[in-house]
């Protein structure tokens, strides 16, 4: 379907609009076209200017359907090494007003640059390029007014460029210092359509390191866009911006008015009366009942009784109950700044609480007092990290210190962490223990973000690269303790040096050799099947999850979206789309890209990951596989991995061409 794309060249400080090809149906196909055909970024180093940052909205963004205004970014990941995608809630609400469907940032500026985009009601676009010195950017990151990092830069932009936008809707997306000095930089934005950020929740496009691509490949520190263009007509066939029309369409397709359908599909994220909680944080702890990672995933070694006891007596008491008592009971709920019935942003004392950032950066690091945890995640967010990758990384580093692999003073720390979960059963000590570990994590977050010293520079390269290098730097400790750094880390390797840490769920589908991991393009729940059966489930979910990513839809709405998105596109545009086959083709193109870039699946390198897999067989009742893995060890794990990969190739219709 023909659309419009805004191409911004920061080297020449120019821009133009071009039409897109018919086969481009959304931001993923736009990104693949750019990276695979237009720029061929696979031929260049990851931080070369050819690694364009592409982004765009879905075909339904002009509708009045909740959840359809997600902005989706695509790029070659500096961590994973292959093609990647990451999205930001509500950010397409204002992006629409530029009058384009997609955008791409090409070229590389000579100094840190802020891109300002603004449309007129006619659809005419103005693009300005504003510059900072590196010294000034660092000064802002270290403190501007009362803010730090990515938040400070947003406030600086509001103060200095607000007049350019006047009263039109505007969106500010910034990077933090983590994008300058590490591969794990996120894109950060207040959930706001103006420059008044106070009390607003914050949205991220984080997994895979899009912020690092924006800054290190293009020297761009912020993207700002706004305007007041309105597309007319909004849709060529059926007007999905009309609530009466929408109710009729939903009634026809799903048998209920739109809001009824949307409310029923988003119970978990709003409020579940069965758990008396809401949002990803409240309900993922309620639903998983002790299967949530703690202490660098070492909880996999506890028996089920111990995990449930620890959840009931510690996590639930000091980590979850305060959230339910304040946030849920008082209905402190917000949206990502688009009108939405899910109201999934659960606010605790002014901070947004989500499951994975908190589980990764605090619970996994032995920080289990919620009041302490919010301070930690605030620093992690301000520094502009992907909090999941950072959390898995810092928890690994803490355990390495705990296991005597790294002396704390090498990282500018004054002490070791508390990493024995039994200490936390004394609830009177949880705050003290949490505060102790929190100070370590906050110090690491700051020093890592600003690249303070050789060890931090190494860690900033990503878990896999860092593990190999740390084995060399601390060779004597590795020999003395008989532990390799990688054997404590939980990551999935990819290609010669790429890796990503998994989502915070103990499920084999999270560590399988898939085109993209660390997100939900798999079956991520706790289950242990035959490898072929898991591949069918995992790839089936990948195809369905792409309904949301290609459609610019929040995945919290997947319950209805996966049923009717193709039908809604047909209603709105009069075109028929076989979404399953379209998404399978997207996966094929991702594999094609990755192979051309020289990145393919690699068998697990970490003992902790193989233990994660082996003990999952025990946990989820796969007795034959647990016995086989216990007896045959790594060879049995390789067999499972290989059989999964073969089935994956069959399902997608590709060959990874991996030599045995």
C-alpha positions as CSV (number, residue, x, y, z in Angstrom):
1,X,0.0,0.0,0.0
2,X,1.4,3.4,-1.0
3,X,2.3,5.6,1.9
4,X,4.6,8.6,2.7
5,X,8.0,8.4,4.3
6,X,10.0,11.3,5.7
7,X,13.8,10.9,5.0
8,X,16.0,13.1,7.2
9,X,19.7,13.4,6.4
10,X,21.6,14.8,9.4
11,X,24.9,15.0,7.5
12,X,23.5,17.4,4.9
13,X,20.8,18.7,7.2
14,X,18.2,18.1,4.5
15,X,14.9,16.2,4.2
16,X,12.5,14.9,1.6
17,X,9.3,12.9,1.4
18,X,9.1,9.8,-0.8
19,X,6.3,7.4,-1.6
20,X,6.6,3.8,-0.2
21,X,6.1,0.6,-2.1
22,X,2.8,-1.3,-2.3
23,X,4.1,-4.2,-0.2
24,X,4.9,-2.0,2.8
25,X,2.0,-2.4,5.1
26,X,3.5,-1.1,8.4
27,X,6.7,-0.1,10.2
28,X,8.3,-3.5,10.2
29,X,8.1,-3.9,6.4
30,X,9.2,-0.3,6.1
31,X,12.3,-1.0,8.2
32,X,13.1,-4.2,6.4
33,X,12.8,-2.4,3.0
34,X,15.2,0.3,4.2
35,X,17.8,-2.1,5.8
36,X,17.6,-4.9,3.3
37,X,17.2,-3.0,0.0
38,X,17.5,0.8,0.3
39,X,20.6,1.1,2.6
40,X,21.9,-2.4,2.8
41,X,23.1,-1.8,6.3
42,X,24.2,-5.4,6.6
43,X,27.3,-4.4,4.6
44,X,28.5,-1.9,7.1
45,X,29.6,-1.8,10.8
46,X,26.8,-1.4,13.2
47,X,27.5,2.2,14.1
48,X,27.9,3.2,10.5
49,X,25.5,5.9,9.3
50,X,23.9,3.2,7.0
51,X,22.3,1.7,10.1
52,X,19.3,4.0,9.7
53,X,16.8,4.4,12.5
54,X,13.4,3.8,10.9
55,X,10.1,4.4,12.6
56,X,6.5,4.6,11.8
57,X,2.8,4.2,12.7
58,X,0.4,1.5,11.8
59,X,-2.4,1.7,9.2
60,X,-5.0,2.2,11.9
61,X,-3.3,5.2,13.7
62,X,-6.0,7.6,12.5
63,X,-8.8,5.5,14.0
64,X,-10.3,6.0,17.4
65,X,-9.5,2.5,18.5
66,X,-7.5,2.3,21.8
67,X,-4.0,1.1,21.4
68,X,-3.5,1.8,17.7
69,X,-1.0,4.7,18.1
70,X,2.2,2.9,19.0
71,X,5.3,4.1,17.2
72,X,7.5,1.3,16.1
73,X,11.3,1.6,15.5
74,X,13.5,-0.7,13.5
75,X,17.3,-0.9,13.3
76,X,20.2,-3.2,13.3
77,X,20.8,-3.9,17.0
78,X,24.2,-3.1,18.4
79,X,23.7,-5.8,21.0
80,X,22.0,-8.6,19.1
81,X,23.8,-7.9,15.8
82,X,20.8,-8.6,13.6
83,X,17.6,-6.7,12.5
84,X,15.6,-5.6,15.5
85,X,12.3,-3.9,16.4
86,X,11.2,-1.9,19.4
87,X,8.1,0.2,20.0
88,X,6.9,3.1,22.1
89,X,3.4,3.4,23.6
90,X,1.3,6.3,22.4
91,X,4.1,8.0,20.4
92,X,2.3,7.8,17.1
93,X,-0.6,9.9,18.4
94,X,1.4,13.1,17.7
95,X,3.5,11.5,14.9
96,X,0.4,11.3,12.7
97,X,0.2,15.1,12.7
98,X,3.3,15.2,10.6
99,X,1.3,13.9,7.7
100,X,3.6,11.0,7.0
101,X,3.4,7.3,7.8
102,X,7.1,6.5,8.3
103,X,10.4,8.1,8.7
104,X,14.1,7.3,8.5
105,X,17.2,9.1,9.9
106,X,20.2,8.7,7.7
107,X,23.7,10.3,7.7
108,X,25.8,11.4,10.7
109,X,26.1,14.8,12.3
110,X,29.4,16.3,13.3
111,X,28.2,17.1,16.8
112,X,25.3,16.2,19.0
113,X,22.1,17.2,17.2
114,X,18.4,17.7,18.1
115,X,16.0,17.2,15.2
116,X,12.9,19.4,15.3
117,X,10.0,18.5,13.0
118,X,6.8,20.4,12.7
119,X,3.9,20.3,10.3
120,X,1.4,23.0,9.2
121,X,-2.3,22.3,8.7
122,X,-1.6,22.0,5.0
123,X,0.8,19.1,5.6
124,X,3.9,21.1,4.8
125,X,6.8,20.0,7.1
126,X,9.6,22.1,8.5
127,X,12.7,20.4,9.9
128,X,15.3,22.2,11.9
129,X,18.7,20.9,13.1
130,X,19.9,22.3,16.4
131,X,23.4,21.5,17.8
132,X,25.1,21.0,21.2
133,X,28.7,20.4,22.0
134,X,29.6,17.1,23.5
135,X,30.6,18.9,26.7
136,X,27.3,20.7,26.9
137,X,25.4,17.4,26.3
138,X,27.4,15.8,29.1
139,X,26.7,18.8,31.4
140,X,23.0,18.5,30.7
141,X,23.0,14.7,31.4
142,X,24.8,15.2,34.7
143,X,22.2,17.7,35.9
144,X,19.8,20.2,34.4
145,X,17.5,21.9,36.9
146,X,16.6,18.9,39.1
147,X,16.7,16.2,36.4
148,X,19.4,13.8,35.1
149,X,20.1,12.0,31.9
150,X,17.4,11.6,29.3
151,X,14.9,13.4,31.5
152,X,17.2,16.4,31.8
153,X,17.6,16.6,28.1
154,X,13.8,16.6,27.6
155,X,13.5,19.6,30.1
156,X,16.4,21.4,28.3
157,X,14.5,21.0,25.0
158,X,11.3,22.2,26.5
159,X,13.0,25.4,27.8
160,X,14.9,26.2,24.6
161,X,12.7,25.1,21.8
162,X,9.2,25.4,23.1
163,X,8.5,28.6,21.1
164,X,9.2,26.7,17.8
165,X,6.1,24.6,18.5
166,X,3.8,27.1,20.2
167,X,0.6,25.4,21.2
168,X,0.5,22.5,18.7
169,X,0.8,19.0,20.0
170,X,4.4,17.9,20.4
171,X,6.4,14.8,21.4
172,X,10.0,14.8,22.7
173,X,12.1,11.7,22.4
174,X,15.6,11.8,23.9
175,X,18.5,9.5,24.6
176,X,20.5,9.3,27.9
177,X,24.2,8.9,28.5
178,X,23.8,5.1,28.1
179,X,23.3,5.7,24.4
180,X,26.6,7.6,24.2
181,X,28.8,5.1,26.1
182,X,27.1,1.7,25.8
183,X,25.3,-0.5,23.3
184,X,22.2,-0.6,25.5
185,X,20.7,2.9,25.0
186,X,17.0,3.4,24.9
187,X,14.7,6.1,23.4
188,X,12.9,7.9,26.2
189,X,9.8,10.0,26.2
190,X,7.4,11.5,28.6
191,X,3.8,10.5,28.0
192,X,2.9,14.0,27.0
193,X,1.6,16.0,24.0
194,X,3.1,19.2,25.3
195,X,6.2,20.5,27.3
196,X,4.5,20.1,30.7
197,X,6.2,16.8,31.9
198,X,5.3,17.1,35.6
199,X,3.6,14.0,37.0
200,X,3.6,12.3,33.6
201,X,4.6,8.6,33.1
202,X,7.5,7.8,30.8
203,X,7.5,5.7,27.7
204,X,10.4,3.8,26.2
205,X,11.6,2.1,23.0
206,X,14.4,0.2,24.5
207,X,15.0,-3.4,23.7
208,X,18.0,-4.0,21.4
209,X,19.6,-0.5,21.8
210,X,17.8,1.9,19.5
211,X,19.1,4.9,21.5
212,X,22.6,3.8,20.9
213,X,21.9,3.5,17.2
214,X,20.4,7.0,17.1
215,X,23.4,8.6,18.9
216,X,26.4,6.5,17.9
217,X,25.4,6.0,14.3
218,X,23.9,9.4,13.6
219,X,25.0,11.7,16.5
220,X,21.4,12.5,17.2
221,X,20.5,13.1,20.8
222,X,16.8,13.9,20.4
223,X,13.9,13.7,18.0
224,X,11.1,16.2,18.5
225,X,8.0,16.3,16.3
226,X,4.7,18.1,16.4
227,X,2.0,19.8,14.3
228,X,-1.6,20.1,13.6
229,X,-2.1,18.4,10.2
230,X,-5.3,16.3,10.0
231,X,-5.6,13.7,7.3
232,X,-8.8,14.1,5.3
233,X,-10.5,11.7,4.7
234,X,-8.9,9.7,7.5
235,X,-9.7,6.5,5.7
236,X,-10.6,6.0,2.0
237,X,-13.4,3.4,2.6
238,X,-15.0,3.1,6.1
239,X,-14.4,5.9,8.6
240,X,-12.9,4.2,11.7
241,X,-12.5,7.5,13.4
242,X,-16.3,7.6,13.9
243,X,-17.4,5.9,17.1
244,X,-20.8,4.9,15.8
245,X,-19.2,3.3,12.7
246,X,-16.6,1.6,15.0
247,X,-19.3,0.1,17.2
248,X,-21.1,-1.2,14.1
249,X,-17.9,-2.7,12.7
250,X,-16.9,-4.4,16.0
251,X,-20.5,-5.7,16.5
252,X,-20.3,-7.2,13.0
253,X,-16.9,-8.7,13.5
254,X,-16.9,-9.7,17.2
255,X,-20.5,-9.5,18.3
256,X,-20.1,-6.6,20.8
257,X,-19.6,-2.9,20.7
258,X,-16.0,-1.7,20.5
259,X,-15.5,-0.7,24.2
260,X,-17.0,-3.9,25.4
261,X,-14.5,-5.9,23.3
262,X,-11.5,-3.7,24.4
263,X,-12.4,-3.8,28.1
264,X,-12.7,-7.6,28.0
265,X,-9.4,-8.0,26.3
266,X,-7.4,-5.8,28.6
267,X,-8.5,-7.0,32.1
268,X,-5.0,-8.0,33.1
269,X,-3.6,-4.6,32.3
270,X,-6.4,-2.5,33.9
271,X,-7.7,-4.5,36.9
272,X,-8.3,-8.2,37.4
273,X,-11.0,-8.9,40.0
274,X,-9.6,-12.4,40.5
275,X,-6.2,-11.2,41.7
276,X,-7.5,-7.8,43.0
277,X,-4.5,-6.3,41.2
278,X,-3.7,-4.7,37.8
279,X,-1.0,-4.0,35.3
280,X,2.0,-6.1,34.4
281,X,3.6,-5.7,37.8
282,X,0.7,-6.6,40.0
283,X,-0.6,-9.4,37.8
284,X,2.6,-11.1,36.7
285,X,3.5,-11.5,40.3
286,X,0.0,-12.8,41.1
287,X,-0.2,-15.1,38.1
288,X,3.3,-16.6,38.4
289,X,3.3,-17.2,42.1
290,X,7.1,-17.5,42.8
291,X,8.3,-18.2,39.2
292,X,9.5,-14.6,38.9
293,X,13.3,-14.3,38.6
294,X,15.4,-13.2,41.6
295,X,19.1,-13.0,42.4
296,X,20.5,-13.2,38.8
297,X,18.1,-16.1,38.0
298,X,19.7,-18.3,40.7
299,X,16.2,-19.0,42.1
300,X,16.1,-21.8,39.5
301,X,18.2,-23.8,41.8
302,X,15.7,-23.6,44.7
303,X,13.0,-26.2,45.0
304,X,9.4,-25.3,44.3
305,X,8.5,-25.1,48.0
306,X,11.3,-22.6,48.7
307,X,10.3,-20.4,45.8
308,X,6.7,-20.3,46.8
309,X,7.7,-19.6,50.4
310,X,10.0,-16.8,49.4
311,X,7.3,-15.3,47.2
312,X,4.6,-15.5,49.9
313,X,6.6,-14.4,52.9
314,X,9.0,-11.9,51.3
315,X,8.2,-10.7,47.8
316,X,4.4,-10.5,48.2
317,X,4.7,-8.7,51.6
318,X,7.3,-6.0,50.9
319,X,7.3,-5.7,47.1
320,X,3.8,-6.4,45.8
321,X,1.4,-5.5,48.7
322,X,2.6,-1.9,48.9
323,X,1.9,-1.5,45.2
324,X,-1.6,-3.0,45.6
325,X,-2.4,-0.9,48.7
326,X,-1.5,2.4,47.2
327,X,-1.5,2.1,43.4
328,X,-4.4,-0.3,42.8
329,X,-6.6,0.5,45.7
330,X,-6.4,4.2,45.0
331,X,-6.7,3.7,41.2
332,X,-3.6,5.7,40.3
333,X,-3.7,4.6,36.7
334,X,-2.8,6.4,33.5
335,X,-2.3,5.8,29.8
336,X,0.7,6.1,27.5
337,X,-1.0,9.4,26.4
338,X,-3.4,8.0,23.9
339,X,-7.0,7.6,24.9
340,X,-7.2,3.9,26.1
341,X,-9.4,1.7,28.2
342,X,-6.5,-0.3,29.4
343,X,-5.1,2.5,31.6
344,X,-2.1,0.2,32.1
345,X,0.3,2.8,33.5
346,X,0.2,2.1,37.3
347,X,1.7,4.9,39.3
348,X,3.4,4.5,42.7
349,X,4.4,7.7,44.5
350,X,4.9,9.4,41.1
351,X,6.7,6.5,39.4
352,X,5.3,4.2,36.8
353,X,5.6,0.5,37.9
354,X,6.0,-2.2,35.2
355,X,6.9,-5.8,35.8
356,X,10.0,-6.4,33.6
357,X,12.0,-3.3,34.4
358,X,11.4,-3.8,38.1
359,X,11.9,-7.6,38.1
360,X,15.2,-7.2,36.1
361,X,16.7,-4.1,37.7
362,X,15.6,-4.6,41.3
363,X,14.2,-8.1,42.3
364,X,16.9,-9.8,40.2
365,X,19.5,-7.7,42.0
366,X,18.3,-8.5,45.5
367,X,16.3,-5.2,45.9
368,X,12.9,-6.2,47.3
369,X,11.7,-3.1,49.1
370,X,9.4,-1.3,46.7
371,X,10.2,2.2,48.0
372,X,13.9,1.5,47.5
373,X,13.2,-0.1,44.1
374,X,11.5,2.9,42.6
375,X,14.6,5.0,43.3
376,X,16.8,2.5,41.5
377,X,14.6,2.2,38.4
378,X,14.3,6.0,38.2
379,X,18.1,6.2,37.9
380,X,18.2,3.4,35.4
381,X,15.5,5.1,33.3
382,X,17.2,8.5,33.6
383,X,20.5,7.1,32.3
384,X,18.5,5.9,29.3
385,X,19.0,2.2,29.5
386,X,16.8,-0.7,28.4
387,X,16.0,-1.6,32.0
388,X,15.6,-5.3,31.2
389,X,19.1,-5.6,29.6
390,X,20.6,-3.4,32.3
391,X,18.9,-5.4,35.0
392,X,20.1,-8.8,33.7
393,X,23.6,-7.3,33.3
394,X,23.9,-5.6,36.7
395,X,22.5,-8.7,38.5
396,X,25.2,-10.8,36.7
397,X,27.9,-8.3,37.8
398,X,26.6,-8.4,41.4
399,X,26.8,-12.1,41.5
400,X,30.3,-12.0,40.0
401,X,31.3,-9.7,42.8
402,X,29.6,-12.0,45.3
403,X,31.5,-15.0,43.9
404,X,34.8,-13.2,44.2
405,X,35.4,-12.8,40.4
406,X,35.5,-9.0,40.6
407,X,36.8,-7.1,43.6
408,X,34.2,-4.4,44.3
409,X,36.8,-1.6,44.3
410,X,37.5,-2.3,40.6
411,X,34.1,-0.9,40.0
412,X,34.3,1.9,42.4
413,X,32.2,0.1,45.0
414,X,32.7,0.0,48.7
415,X,31.3,-3.4,49.4
416,X,29.9,-6.7,48.1
417,X,26.2,-7.2,47.6
418,X,23.9,-9.3,49.7
419,X,23.1,-12.2,47.5
420,X,21.8,-14.9,49.9
421,X,18.0,-14.9,49.7
422,X,17.6,-16.5,53.2
423,X,18.7,-13.2,54.7
424,X,15.5,-11.6,53.4
425,X,13.1,-13.8,55.3
426,X,13.7,-11.4,58.2
427,X,11.3,-8.7,57.0
428,X,12.9,-6.2,59.4
429,X,16.1,-6.4,57.4
430,X,14.6,-6.3,53.9
431,X,14.8,-2.5,53.6
432,X,18.4,-2.4,54.9
433,X,19.5,-5.2,52.5
434,X,17.7,-3.6,49.6
435,X,19.2,-0.2,50.3
436,X,22.7,-1.7,50.4
437,X,22.3,-3.4,47.0
438,X,20.5,-0.4,45.6
439,X,23.5,1.9,46.3
440,X,25.7,-0.6,44.4
441,X,23.3,-0.7,41.5
442,X,22.8,3.1,41.3
443,X,26.6,3.5,41.3
444,X,27.0,1.0,38.6
445,X,24.2,2.6,36.6
446,X,25.8,6.0,36.7
447,X,29.4,4.9,36.0
448,X,28.4,2.5,33.3
449,X,26.3,5.2,31.5
450,X,29.2,7.6,31.5
451,X,31.8,5.0,30.6
452,X,33.9,5.7,33.7
453,X,36.9,3.4,33.4
454,X,38.0,0.3,31.4
455,X,35.8,-2.2,33.2
456,X,32.7,-0.2,32.6
457,X,33.6,0.3,29.0
458,X,33.9,-3.5,28.7
459,X,30.5,-4.1,30.4
460,X,28.9,-1.5,28.1
461,X,29.7,-3.7,25.1
462,X,27.0,-6.2,26.1
463,X,27.0,-9.3,28.3
464,X,28.6,-11.7,25.8
465,X,31.4,-9.5,24.7
466,X,32.0,-8.4,28.3
467,X,32.1,-12.0,29.6
468,X,34.9,-13.0,27.3
469,X,36.9,-9.9,28.1
470,X,36.4,-10.2,31.8
471,X,37.6,-13.8,31.7
472,X,40.9,-12.3,30.5
473,X,41.1,-9.3,32.8
474,X,40.3,-11.3,35.9
475,X,42.0,-14.5,34.8
476,X,43.5,-15.3,38.2
477,X,40.1,-15.0,39.9
478,X,38.5,-17.2,37.3
479,X,41.0,-19.9,37.9
480,X,40.9,-19.6,41.6
481,X,37.1,-19.8,41.8
482,X,36.8,-22.2,38.8
483,X,33.9,-20.1,37.3
484,X,33.9,-18.4,34.0
485,X,32.0,-15.1,33.8
486,X,29.7,-16.3,31.0
487,X,28.7,-19.3,33.2
488,X,26.9,-16.9,35.6
489,X,25.2,-14.9,32.8
490,X,21.8,-15.4,31.3
491,X,22.0,-14.5,27.6
492,X,21.3,-15.9,24.2
493,X,24.3,-15.7,21.8
494,X,23.9,-14.7,18.2
495,X,26.5,-14.6,15.5
496,X,30.2,-14.0,16.3
497,X,29.7,-11.6,19.1
498,X,26.0,-10.6,19.5
499,X,23.7,-11.5,22.4
500,X,20.6,-10.4,24.2
501,X,19.3,-11.3,27.7
502,X,15.8,-12.8,27.8
503,X,12.5,-11.5,29.0
504,X,11.8,-12.0,32.7
505,X,10.0,-15.3,32.4
506,X,11.3,-18.8,33.1
507,X,10.2,-20.4,29.9
508,X,12.4,-22.4,27.3
509,X,10.8,-20.4,24.5
510,X,12.8,-17.3,25.7
511,X,16.2,-18.8,25.0
512,X,15.5,-20.7,21.7
513,X,17.4,-19.9,18.5
514,X,14.8,-17.5,17.0
515,X,15.2,-14.5,14.6
516,X,14.5,-12.1,17.5
517,X,14.6,-12.8,21.2
518,X,14.2,-10.7,24.3
519,X,10.7,-9.7,23.2
520,X,7.5,-11.6,22.8
521,X,8.0,-13.1,19.4
522,X,8.0,-16.6,20.9
523,X,6.0,-18.6,23.4
524,X,7.5,-17.1,26.6
525,X,5.4,-18.8,29.4
526,X,6.6,-21.8,31.5
527,X,6.1,-24.9,29.5
528,X,8.4,-27.7,28.3
529,X,7.4,-29.5,25.1
530,X,9.1,-31.6,22.5
531,X,11.4,-29.3,20.5
532,X,9.3,-29.5,17.4
533,X,6.1,-28.8,19.4
534,X,7.7,-25.8,21.1
535,X,8.9,-24.5,17.7
536,X,5.3,-24.6,16.4
537,X,4.1,-22.7,19.4
538,X,7.0,-20.2,19.4
539,X,6.8,-19.4,15.7
540,X,3.0,-19.3,15.8
541,X,3.3,-16.6,18.5
542,X,5.9,-14.8,16.5
543,X,3.6,-14.6,13.5
544,X,0.7,-13.4,15.7
545,X,2.8,-10.9,17.7
546,X,3.8,-9.2,14.4
547,X,0.1,-8.3,14.0
548,X,0.8,-5.8,16.7
549,X,4.2,-4.7,15.7
550,X,3.4,-4.3,12.0
551,X,0.0,-2.9,12.9
552,X,1.3,-0.3,15.3
553,X,-0.9,-1.8,17.9
554,X,-0.1,-2.1,21.6
555,X,0.3,-5.8,22.4
556,X,-1.9,-5.4,25.5
557,X,-4.7,-5.3,22.9
558,X,-3.6,-8.4,21.1
559,X,-6.6,-10.3,22.5
560,X,-8.9,-8.6,19.9
561,X,-6.2,-7.3,17.5
562,X,-5.1,-10.8,16.4
563,X,-8.6,-11.7,15.5
564,X,-9.6,-8.7,13.4
565,X,-6.8,-6.5,12.3
566,X,-6.8,-7.7,8.7
567,X,-10.6,-7.2,8.6
568,X,-10.2,-3.7,10.0
569,X,-7.6,-2.9,7.3
570,X,-10.1,-4.2,4.7
571,X,-12.9,-2.1,6.2
572,X,-10.7,1.1,6.3
573,X,-8.8,0.7,3.0
574,X,-10.6,-1.8,0.9
575,X,-7.6,-4.1,0.6
576,X,-7.4,-7.7,1.6
577,X,-4.4,-8.8,3.6
578,X,-3.3,-12.3,4.5
579,X,-1.6,-11.2,7.7
580,X,-0.2,-14.6,8.7
581,X,1.6,-15.0,5.3
582,X,2.7,-11.4,5.3
583,X,4.2,-11.8,8.8
584,X,5.8,-15.1,7.8
585,X,7.5,-13.2,4.9
586,X,8.7,-10.6,7.4
587,X,10.4,-13.3,9.4
588,X,11.9,-14.7,6.2
589,X,13.3,-11.3,5.4
590,X,14.7,-10.8,9.0
591,X,16.5,-14.1,8.6
592,X,17.8,-13.1,5.1
593,X,19.1,-9.8,6.6
594,X,20.8,-11.5,9.5
595,X,22.5,-14.0,7.3
596,X,23.8,-11.2,5.1
597,X,25.1,-9.4,8.2
598,X,26.9,-12.6,9.2
599,X,24.7,-13.3,12.3
600,X,23.1,-16.7,12.9
601,X,22.0,-18.6,15.9
602,X,24.7,-20.0,18.2
603,X,24.3,-22.7,20.8
604,X,24.2,-21.6,24.4
605,X,27.6,-20.7,25.9
606,X,26.6,-20.3,29.6
607,X,26.2,-22.9,32.2
608,X,23.5,-20.8,33.9
609,X,21.5,-20.9,30.6
610,X,21.8,-24.7,30.3
611,X,20.8,-25.0,33.9
612,X,17.8,-22.7,33.2
613,X,16.8,-25.1,30.4
614,X,17.5,-28.3,32.3
615,X,15.7,-27.3,35.4
616,X,12.8,-26.0,33.4
617,X,12.3,-29.6,32.2
618,X,12.0,-30.6,35.9
619,X,9.8,-27.7,36.8
620,X,7.3,-28.2,34.1
621,X,7.0,-31.9,34.3
622,X,9.0,-33.1,31.3
623,X,10.5,-36.1,33.2
624,X,12.0,-37.8,30.2
625,X,13.8,-34.7,29.0
626,X,15.0,-33.9,32.5
627,X,16.4,-37.4,32.9
628,X,18.1,-37.2,29.5
629,X,19.5,-33.7,30.2
630,X,20.7,-34.8,33.7
631,X,22.4,-37.9,32.2
632,X,23.7,-36.6,28.9
633,X,24.2,-32.9,29.8
634,X,25.3,-30.6,27.0
635,X,24.8,-33.1,24.2
636,X,21.1,-33.6,25.1
637,X,20.7,-29.8,25.2
638,X,22.3,-29.5,21.8
639,X,20.0,-32.1,20.4
640,X,16.9,-30.2,21.6
641,X,18.3,-26.9,20.3
642,X,19.1,-28.4,16.9
643,X,15.7,-30.1,16.5
644,X,14.0,-26.8,17.4
645,X,16.0,-25.0,14.8
646,X,15.2,-27.5,12.1
647,X,11.5,-27.2,12.8
648,X,11.8,-23.4,12.8
649,X,13.4,-23.5,9.3
650,X,10.5,-25.7,8.1
651,X,7.8,-23.4,9.6
652,X,9.3,-20.1,8.2
653,X,10.5,-21.6,5.0
654,X,14.2,-20.6,5.4
655,X,17.6,-22.2,5.9
656,X,20.0,-20.6,8.5
657,X,22.8,-22.6,6.8
658,X,24.5,-23.4,10.1
659,X,27.4,-25.8,9.9
660,X,27.2,-28.6,12.5
